[in-house]
């Protein structure tokens, strides 16, 4: 996994988690769902990069 892709994945996960938790505290369900989607996208990006690394070896 390249360092820049790893940072992007971690940043998306952190931003999504922060957005989701803040929206949950404000009881804003739409924004909470957007935060969860962003977090999931970060996890998917990380999984994709791990898969690429597995096949490189």
VOBA-1610 file (N, C-alpha, C; in pm, whole numbers, padded with zeros to 5 digits, always signed):
BEGIN
Unk+00085-00116+00000Unk+00000+00000+00000Unk+00089+00123+00000Unk+00066+00211-00095Unk+00147+00332-00098Unk+00109+00421+00020Unk+00204+00498+00061Unk+00182+00582+00179Unk+00070+00682+00157Unk+00062+00740+00038Unk-00041+00840+00014Unk-00181+00778+00015Unk-00195+00658-00039Unk-00326+00590-00037Unk-00364+00549+00105Unk-00266+00510+00183Unk-00293+00473+00322Unk-00341+00595+00401Unk-00278+00709+00376Unk-00319+00832+00444Unk-00459+00873+00401Unk-00490+00860+00272Unk-00624+00893+00223Unk-00729+00806+00290Unk-00701+00677+00300Unk-00796+00584+00360Unk-00819+00618+00507Unk-00711+00644+00579Unk-00723+00678+00721Unk-00795+00811+00740Unk-00767+00908+00653Unk-00833+01039+00663Unk-00983+01027+00638Unk-01021+00948+00538Unk-01164+00929+00511Unk-01233+00861+00628Unk-01168+00763+00686Unk-01228+00693+00801Unk-01245+00789+00918Unk-01143+00869+00945Unk-01149+00961+01058Unk-01254+01070+01034Unk-01257+01125+00913Unk-01356+01229+00882Unk-01497+01172+00892Unk-01517+01053+00840Unk-01648+00991+00845Unk-01693+00963+00987Unk-01602+00911+01068Unk-01637+00880+01206Unk-01669+01008+01283Unk-01591+01112+01262Unk-01615+01239+01330Unk-01748+01299+01289Unk-01776+01299+01159Unk-01902+01352+01108Unk-02020+01271+01161Unk-02006+01141+01161Unk-02114+01054+01208Unk-02144+01078+01356Unk-02040+01087+01439Unk-02060+01107+01582Unk-02119+01244+01612Unk-02072+01348+01541Unk-02125+01483+01563Unk-02272+01489+01521Unk-02305+01429+01408Unk-02442+01430+01360Unk-02533+01350+01454Unk-02481+01242+01507Unk-02559+01162+01602Unk-02591+01245+01727Unk-02495+01322+01772Unk-02516+01405+01890Unk-02620+01513+01864Unk-02626+01562+01739Unk-02723+01665+01703Unk-02855+01605+01653Unk-02861+01474+01646Unk-02978+01401+01598Unk-03014+01437+01454Unk-02910+01449+01371Unk-02927+01477+01228Unk-02900+01346+01153Unk-03005+01275+01119Unk-02992+01141+01062Unk-02932+01142+00921Unk-02964+01245+00843Unk-02911+01252+00707Unk-02759+01268+00708Unk-02710+01360+00788Unk-02566+01382+00797Unk-02497+01263+00861Unk-02564+01199+00954Unk-02509+01080+01017Unk-02487+00969+00913Unk-02583+00954+00824Unk-02570+00853+00717Unk-02457+00888+00622Unk-02441+01017+00592Unk-02331+01060+00504Unk-02195+01031+00569Unk-02187+01053+00700Unk-02063+01024+00773Unk-02032+00875+00772Unk-02136+00794+00790Unk-02117+00649+00788Unk-02071+00603+00649Unk-02126+00664+00545Unk-02086+00629+00409Unk-01941+00667+00383Unk-01900+00782+00432Unk-01762+00826+00415Unk-01667+00733+00489Unk-01704+00692+00607Unk-01622+00600+00685Unk-01610+00465+00613Unk-01719+00417+00559Unk-01720+00290+00487Unk-01634+00299+00361Unk-01639+00413+00293Unk-01557+00432+00173Unk-01408+00426+00208Unk-01371+00483+00323Unk-01232+00477+00367Unk-01189+00335+00398Unk-01279+00258+00459Unk-01248+00118+00490Unk-01236+00036+00362Unk-01320+00065+00265Unk-01313-00006+00136Unk-01184+00026+00063Unk-01144+00153+00068Unk-01018+00192+00003Unk-00900+00119+00067Unk-00902+00108+00199Unk-00795+00039+00269Unk-00793-00110+00232Unk-00910-00171+00224Unk-00917-00313+00188Unk-00868-00335+00045Unk-00902-00244-00045Unk-00857-00254-00184Unk-00704-00250-00191Unk-00646-00158-00119Unk-00500-00144-00120Unk-00432-00265-00057Unk-00492-00321+00048Unk-00435-00442+00108Unk-00439-00558+00009Unk-00547-00568-00066Unk-00558-00673-00168Unk-00453-00658-00276Unk-00430-00534-00318Unk-00327-00510-00419Unk-00189-00549-00367Unk-00163-00519-00240Unk-00035-00554-00180Unk-00018-00705-00169Unk-00125-00775-00142Unk-00119-00921-00129Unk-00076-00985-00261Unk-00130-00936-00372Unk-00098-00994-00502Unk+00038-00951-00555Unk+00095-00846-00500Unk+00227-00800-00542Unk+00336-00893-00489Unk+00307-00961-00381Unk+00409-01047-00319Unk+00412-01177-00384
//
